[in-house]
Amino acid sequence: MPDLKTNFRDKTVEYTQLLSDFKILLKENGLKFTIQREVILETLYNSNEHLTPESLHNLIQEKFPNLNTGIATVYRTLSLLEESDMVTSLSFGAQGKKYELGAKSHHDHFICTVCGVIIEFVDEEIEERQRKIAKELDFEMRDHSMQIYGICKNCKTK
């Protein structure tokens, strides 16, 4: 039986390092470091969910009601973070993208097509098999993602 780990939050980058990298990224792109942008990064870092821009915006509004953070700022910041590989996204067609911070260990996803729940998992046998196939095909693998779509346990029992 493979060693399957699910729903983990192994943060491989400390927040202070992530924040430092973010400030450099902003400067390189001619953008100012603002409290709104920092709150977006911090909320992503502390979240255990895959967030749409709207759900991220709502979380920020709930947690920081006196901070004026516009949805456009959330979209622009997510776009910048994704372009720099600091966040990754999963596409859900008409439902849009859901984002997660890229500062944690590699993992794959089960995605329920009924309720949209995302279950993270790690399986070293799958990872090893992917490396072996890449080597056999003389392919230099730099990154990869696996998304498995189906119906979760809760939706199957309904």
SULHU-V494639 format. One record per residue. N is the residue number from 1. PHI is phi in radians with two decimals (NA if undefined). OMEGA is omega in degrees with one decimal (none if undefined). BURIAL is + if it has 24 or more other C-alpha atoms within 12 Angstrom, else -. Layout:
# SULHU-V494639
N/PHI/OMEGA/BURIAL + N/PHI/OMEGA/BURIAL
This chain:
# SULHU-V494639
1/NA/-179.7/- + 2/-1.19/176.7/- + 3/-1.41/-175.8/- + 4/-1.83/179.0/- + 5/-1.97/-179.1/- + 6/-2.19/175.8/- + 7/0.87/178.5/- + 8/-1.77/174.3/- + 9/-2.35/179.8/+ + 10/-1.50/179.6/- + 11/-1.41/-176.8/- + 12/-1.64/177.9/- + 13/-2.16/176.8/- + 14/-1.22/-176.6/- + 15/-1.07/-178.3/- + 16/-1.08/177.5/- + 17/-1.20/178.3/- + 18/-1.06/179.3/+ + 19/-1.11/177.7/+ + 20/-1.08/177.9/- + 21/-1.08/179.5/- + 22/-1.13/178.5/+ + 23/-1.09/177.4/+ + 24/-1.14/178.9/- + 25/-1.02/179.0/+ + 26/-1.07/-179.2/- + 27/-1.08/178.9/- + 28/-1.09/-179.9/- + 29/-1.73/177.2/- + 30/1.21/-178.5/- + 31/-1.94/178.7/- + 32/-1.47/172.3/- + 33/-1.43/179.7/- + 34/-2.18/177.3/- + 35/-1.08/179.0/- + 36/-1.08/179.1/+ + 37/-1.16/177.9/+ + 38/-1.12/179.9/+ + 39/-1.13/176.5/+ + 40/-1.07/179.2/+ + 41/-1.09/-179.0/+ + 42/-1.10/179.9/+ + 43/-1.15/175.4/+ + 44/-1.08/-178.2/+ + 45/-1.08/-175.7/+ + 46/-1.55/-177.1/+ + 47/-1.46/173.2/+ + 48/-1.75/-176.1/- + 49/-2.07/169.0/+ + 50/-1.64/-168.8/+ + 51/-1.94/168.1/+ + 52/-1.35/175.4/+ + 53/-0.97/-178.9/+ + 54/-1.19/-179.8/+ + 55/-1.21/174.8/+ + 56/-1.12/178.3/+ + 57/-1.06/178.9/+ + 58/-1.10/177.7/- + 59/-1.05/179.9/+ + 60/-1.12/179.9/+ + 61/-1.10/179.0/- + 62/-1.23/-175.7/- + 63/-1.35/-177.4/- + 64/-2.27/-174.0/- + 65/-1.11/-178.9/- + 66/-1.59/180.0/- + 67/-1.68/-178.7/- + 68/-1.44/178.7/- + 69/-2.01/-178.1/+ + 70/-1.40/179.2/- + 71/-1.10/178.6/- + 72/-1.12/177.2/- + 73/-1.14/177.6/+ + 74/-1.09/179.9/+ + 75/-1.05/-178.3/+ + 76/-1.12/-179.4/- + 77/-1.19/177.1/+ + 78/-1.06/179.2/+ + 79/-1.07/178.1/- + 80/-1.09/179.9/+ + 81/-1.13/179.3/+ + 82/-1.22/178.4/+ + 83/-1.05/-178.6/- + 84/-1.64/180.0/- + 85/1.17/175.4/- + 86/-1.44/171.9/+ + 87/-2.26/174.5/+ + 88/-2.12/-179.0/+ + 89/-2.29/171.7/+ + 90/-2.01/-177.5/+ + 91/-1.62/-179.6/- + 92/-2.13/177.4/- + 93/0.99/-177.4/- + 94/-1.13/179.1/- + 95/-1.35/179.0/- + 96/1.55/-177.6/- + 97/-1.74/169.8/+ + 98/-2.07/-172.9/+ + 99/-1.96/170.8/+ + 100/-2.51/179.2/+ + 101/-1.19/179.8/+ + 102/-1.46/-173.3/+ + 103/-1.61/176.8/+ + 104/-2.21/-176.5/+ + 105/-1.05/177.7/- + 106/-1.05/177.8/+ + 107/-2.72/179.0/+ + 108/-2.08/-171.9/+ + 109/-2.33/161.9/+ + 110/-1.74/-177.5/+ + 111/-2.21/179.6/+ + 112/-1.37/-179.3/- + 113/-1.42/179.0/- + 114/-1.65/-174.5/- + 115/-1.81/177.7/- + 116/1.50/179.7/+ + 117/-1.06/178.4/+ + 118/-2.07/179.2/+ + 119/-1.99/178.4/+ + 120/-1.48/175.4/+ + 121/-2.62/174.9/+ + 122/-2.24/175.9/+ + 123/-2.39/-176.2/- + 124/-1.13/177.5/- + 125/-1.13/177.2/- + 126/-1.13/-179.8/- + 127/-1.05/179.7/+ + 128/-1.12/179.2/- + 129/-1.10/177.9/- + 130/-1.11/178.0/- + 131/-1.08/-178.9/- + 132/-1.13/178.9/- + 133/-1.10/178.5/- + 134/-1.03/179.3/- + 135/-1.12/179.5/- + 136/-1.05/-179.7/- + 137/-1.62/-177.6/- + 138/0.90/-179.0/- + 139/-1.95/178.1/- + 140/-1.50/-178.4/- + 141/-1.42/179.3/- + 142/-1.83/179.0/- + 143/-2.87/176.4/- + 144/-2.87/174.6/- + 145/-2.55/175.8/- + 146/-2.20/177.3/- + 147/-2.21/-179.5/- + 148/-1.92/-177.3/- + 149/-1.75/179.3/- + 150/-3.11/-177.4/- + 151/-2.10/-177.5/- + 152/-1.26/-179.1/- + 153/-0.98/-178.1/- + 154/-1.12/-179.2/- + 155/-1.25/178.3/- + 156/-1.16/-176.7/- + 157/-1.48/180.0/- + 158/-1.34/none/-
